[in-house]
């Protein structure tokens, strides 16, 4: 049935074209207090529903991995149905269910045809998973064993070792510094009662955002929002997490690993979602290291010196300041040179900013590619949920390109000078062949 759904959607896309470049986002609050964001997209006979809860790994407390496991086991069982019958239920309806857990949020998503005969039972099953999962002990035991094996594998991966140490050194005891996957000790200690308590606390209506995109009108969207939140407790919004404290000095760590290449990560705390400097830092980083072969970092590291196949930089805006990170992999005998080039490239960019030519090319690339980033219902529902979760302006998508075009060289240079300090970076190097 899912194969038929995919074939139908592919066929419709051939005739429907892309969705409107500036979708109209409508917003209201459900009767139980969930915030709802809706986009009418009639081009395809389908509907996407994404529910986002403030229930990411930042809420783990002293039980690292709890948010991830809770979210992953939502579809493992409900009253009268086990995981096999749940999976078969969605497939028989031609519907797709997915879930994932991040630092800030946990999400669940349903994709279904908008035909009432298929949509209504799909919504009913989806709503039951979100509101009343049974968390079977045997499934928890199985998933715990699987996760413990994955954690053991991560301890042998130089890339994973570098990332874990980078975040720990960058954030210290802050919630963002704890591994979302947990540790072997924390995962082994998580019980079914922990999952139930976490779900009861955070999977509640006032801690939820509902995003709906598809071929349903507003009346239907309102009914969908009511249906998927009906079984949730009203609850309350999660408390604010503590602010991130910026680094005061540089931190360097080298970790020996028997690998032929070294993994290098360099960075510091960056920015929040909705940050006033977001656009300047975003476009500036596109020039610095976020545009692949067109970026300065790639030019200096790969094209001019052949030190690495790939090199990059990016900001990860989050509820509190997410990381600004630069990274590459290089031969062990080239580590010192690669680190020096990476740092000097950043230093020069912070001091001088981009050129007029670089800014023009970056603007053209970003604005020209933007329609492709919102050309599907799946993209739109992700954006709508993000806008709702971080309480961004409803015209975020509509005004995006205009804000990019309005940026000046001076604004980018000023933002980087104030927000990026090359002398206060975390540097983690994993490798050295030992």
N, C-alpha and C positions, 0 to 999 in steps of 0.2 A: 504493500500500500504506500509506503514511503517512497518507493521508486516511482510510483505513479504520480505522487505529489511533486517530486523533483522534475519529472518530465513535463508536467503541466506548467510549472513555474517557468521552466526554460522556454517553453513554447510561448507563454504570455509575454516574456521579456522581449522576444523577437519583435513583438508588435507594440508593446506598451511604451517603449522608450524609457527614459529616465524619469525619476520623480522630479517635482519642481525644485529649482535650485535653492529657493528660500522657503522651506516649509513653514506653515503656520502652526505654532505650538499652542494648544489650549491647556489651561491649568485649572484644577479645582481640588477640593478636599473631599474625600469620601465620608460617609456617615460615621465611620469609625476612626477617622482622623488620619488616614493615609493620604499622602499628597499624590495627585494623579496628573500625568502629562500625556496629552493625546495629539496625534497627527493623523489627519485623514489622508490616506494614500489609496485611492480607488483603482490604481492601475492593475493590481493583481488581486485575484479572488482569495485573499488570505489575510490573516491577522497575526501580528507578533505581540506578545505580552511579556514584558520583563518586569520582575519585582526585585527591588534592591533594598536590602536591609543594612543598617549600620551595625554589621555583625561580622566584620572582617577580623583578621588575626590581631589587630590592635586591641581587640576585646578579650584576648586569650587569658590575660592575667598571668598567674603562675602556672598555667596549664598550656604551654605552647603546643600548637597543633589542634587545639580544641575546635576552633572555628572551621578549620579545613575539614576535619572529620565530620562534624555536625552537618555541614553543607553537603558533603559527599554522600551522606547516608540518608538524605531526605527521601530518595526514591527507592530505599531498600525495603520498605514495607509500610502498609497502612492496615487498618482493620479490615480483615477479610481478603487481603491481597498481599502476596509476597513480591519480591523484586522481579521474578520472571513474569508473573501475571501483569504487573505494572508495565513492564517493557512491552509485552504483547498487546496490552490495552492501547497504548499510544500508537503502536504500529498498525493495529487494526483500524484505527481512526485516521491514519495517514498524518498523524501529528508527531512533532518532535519536542522532546523535553531535554533541557540542559541546565547545568548549574556550575558555579565556580565560586571560589573564595579568594579575595585579595587582601591587602593590608587594611584598607578602609572599609570595604564592603563585602557582603556576600550576596549573590544574585541567583535567581532562578528564572528560566525563560521557557515559554511555550510558543510554538509556531504551528498554526493550524489553518486549514482551509476555512473560509468564512461561511460555508454552508452550515445552517443551524443543526442539521442532523449529525454533523461531525464536530462542529465547534462546541456545542453545549456539553456533550459527554467528555470532550477533551478538557474543557474548563473545569468540569466537576472533578475529574481525576487530578488535574493540576492543583486545584484548590485544596484537595485532601492531602496531597503530599506536603504542601507548604504549611498547612495548619495542624495536621495531626499525624506526623510520621511516627512509626512505632519503634524505630531503632532496634531491630532484632539483635540480640546478643551474639548470635552465631555470625552474623554479617559483620558486626563490630570486630569480633575476634579475627575474622579473615582479613578485613581491611587494615587492622592494626599490624598484622603480620606482614602484609604487603608494604605498608608504609615503613616499617622497620627495615625491610630489605632495601627499600629506596633510599632511606637515610644512610644505610651502610654504603651503598653505592656512591652517594653524594660525598661521603668522606674520602673517597678515592679519586674524585674528579677535581682536577686543579681549578677549573672554572667555577664550580660550586664552592670550593674552599675559599677562593678569592672573594666571591660575592658575599658569602656568610661573614667573613672577617671584615670586609669593607663596611657592611651595614652595622656590625657590632661596634667597630671603632668610630663610625660616624655618629651613631645615635646613643651609644652607651646603654644606660638602663631604660631609655625611652622605649615605648611599645613598638616603634618602628625598627628597633634594633634586634628584636627577637625573631628567630626563624619561623616563618609562617607554617612550615612543615613540622615544626616541633623538633625535639631532640629525642634520642632513643629512650632516655629516662622519662621524659614528660609523656611521650606517646604510650609507653608501656603502662603508665599509671592512670591513663584516662579511662573512665568507666561509663557504662550506659547512663548512670544517674547524672554524670557530668554533661552528657549530650542533652538529656531531657531538660536540665536546669538552664543550660545555655540557650536552648531553643525557646523555653518559656520566657526568658528574660529579653531576648533580642528579636525573635521572629514574631513581632506584635505590630498592630496596625499603625500606631503613632511613631514607630521606628522604621516605617516602610515608605518607599516611593514606587508607584505603579506607572509604567510607561506602556502606552498602547499605540500601535501603528498598524494601519491596514484599511481594508475595504469595509469599514463599519462606520456608521454615522455617530454623532455625538451621543445621541440617546442610547445607542447600542454600547458605546464605549463606557458610558456611565454605568450601565447594567453590568458590564464585564468587571469594572473596577469594584462594584459592590459585591459581585459574586466571588472574586478571588480574595477578598478581604473579610468575607462574612464569617469564616470560621476562626479568624484570628482573635486573640484577646486584644482589647483596646491598648493596654499597656502604656508605656511612655517612651519618649525619645531617649536614646542612650546619652549618658553624660558626656560632656566634652572631654577629649583626651588632652593631656598636658601639652603645652607648647614645646617646640623643639628648640634646644639651646645650641646656637652655632658654635663651631670649633673656635677655640682661642689660640691654639698653636697647631703647627703641622704635626701629623702623626704618620710614621713610616713603619711598615712591617714587612719582613721577608720570611717566607715559609718555604723550606726545602721540599721538593717533590720530584720523584724520579720520572720526569717528563722531558721530552726533547725540546719543548717550547715552554716559555714562561708566560703566565697570564698576568697582565698588569691592569690595575684599576686605580684611577686617580679621581678625586672629587671632594665635594663638600655638600652641605645642605643647600637646597635651592629655593623653591618657591611653593606657595599654596595654590590651590585652585581659586580663581577669582582674583589673583594677585594683580595689583595695579601695573606692575612691570611685566605681566605675562607676555604680551604681544612683542614687546621689545626683546625680551630674553628668548622667546620662541624663534623669532625671525633671525636674531643674532646667532643663535646656536645652529640654525639651518645653514648659515654661512660657515660657522666655525667647524662643526663636525656632524651635522645632522642631515646632510644631503648627499651622502655617498661620495662618488667620485668628484662631485663638484665642490666638496668642502675643503677648507684649508688643511685640516688635520690629515685627511686622506692624501692630499697633494704632498704635504711635507713628509709623511711617514712612508707612504707606498710609492707614489709616482716619482719623487725625487731621490729617495734613498733605498727603496725596496726592503724596508725593515719589517713589514707585515703585509699580509694579504688584505686585511681590513683594519680600519681604525675609526673611531667614532666618538661622539659626545652627545649627551641628551639630558634634558630636564624631565623629571617625573613629578608633575604637580599633584599634590595630595591635599587632604584636609588640613594637615599641618605641613611644614616645609618638607617636601620630598627631596630625593637626592639629585644633585647635578653630578654626572658621572662621565668620565672619559675612559676608554679602554682599548686594548689591543693584545694580540699574542705575537710573540717574536722568539727567535732562536735565543737560547740561553746566553750565547756569547755576544748578543746585541742588546741586552737589556739596558745597560747604562746609557747607550747612545739613544735608544728609543725613548726612554724616560726623559732624557734631556731635551730631545726634540719636541716631545709632547708638551712639556712644561714651557719651553721657550715660545712655542706656537700660541699657547694660551696667553702667556704674558704679553706678547706683542699684540694680540687681539684686544686684550683688556686695555692696554695703553693707547692704541691707535684706532681701534674700532674697524669696521669694514670699509671697503672702498665703495664709491658710487656705482661702479660697474658690478661689484658683487651684490650690492643691495638690489639693483635693478633685476639682475638675473634671479635672485632669490625670490623677490616678489612675484615675478612672472611664473616661476616654478610652483610656488605655493598656491597662488590664486588660480592658476591654470589647472592644477590637480585637484582643487577643492571639490568641484562637482562630482568627481569620481569617488570621493570619500563619503558622499551622502546619496549615492545613486541606487541604493537598495533599502528595502524596509528594514532589513537586519541592521544596516548601518544607522538608520534613523532612530530605531528603537534604542540602540546603544547610546546615541547622542542625547536623546530625550531623557533617558534614565540618568545619565551623567549630569545634565543640566539641572534636573530635579534634585539629585542627591547633594550636589554641591551648591544648590540655590543660585545658579548663574542666571543672568538675564534671559528672558524668553526669546529675545532677538539675537541670541548668541550666534546662531548659524547665519541668520540674515545679515548681520553686521560684520561677520568675520573678514571677508575680503576687503571691505572698506577700511577696516582698522589696519589691515596689513598694508594697504596702499598708502595710508596716511602716515606711516612711520618715516622718521627721518634718521639720517646718520647720527645726528647728535643725540637723539633719544636712545638709540641702541648703545652708543658709546657710554652715555651717562648711566644707563641701567647696569651694564657690565662692570663699570668702574665702581658702582656702589654695592653690587650684589655678589661679585665674584672676586675672591682674594687668592691669587696664585700662591701666596706665602702661607696660607692656612688650609692645606689640603691633606686628606687622607690618601696615602699611597700604599697599596698592597701589591706585592709581587710574589707569585706562587710558581715555583719551578726550580731552576738552578741545576736540575739533573741529578741531585743527590737523594 
